[in-house]
Amino acid sequence: MHRLLLLFIVSTAWMGPSVGASQSWKRALPLPEASQQALTAANAVINQSGSEECLRGKLSNAIVRLSNSCDVSGHSSTACELASKIAGQESELSMGEMLATSEALLDLLGDPATSN
């Protein structure tokens, strides 16, 4: 009887974190913060502030965060649609695609540093 109880406790403790981890996408950043991170990543790509792989990772992560934030908040915009489309792609963006995406994000999210 004690072994069965011990097995139950151990299995519950072992499975507990995985249940919490599966809900981690719901802990999205607030939309303004995710938007700012997307702008920061877009500017890094345009200014070529790092290696291509580093910039790809920075932009990809920012786009996924923006897409998640849009989904969780229920916000719908052209920037959200772009982020969701790119976040759902299986292939990596080329440098040209990264530049075009970055320029689009700057236009859509209205980076005050680039506004005239």
Secondary structure, DSSP 4 states (H G I P E B T S, - for coil): -HHHHHHHHHHHHHHHHHHHHHTGGGSPPPHHHHHHHHHHHHHHHHTT-S-HHHHHHHHHHHHHHHHHHHHHHT---HHHHHHHHHHT-SSPPPHHHHHHHHHHHHHHHT-TTT--
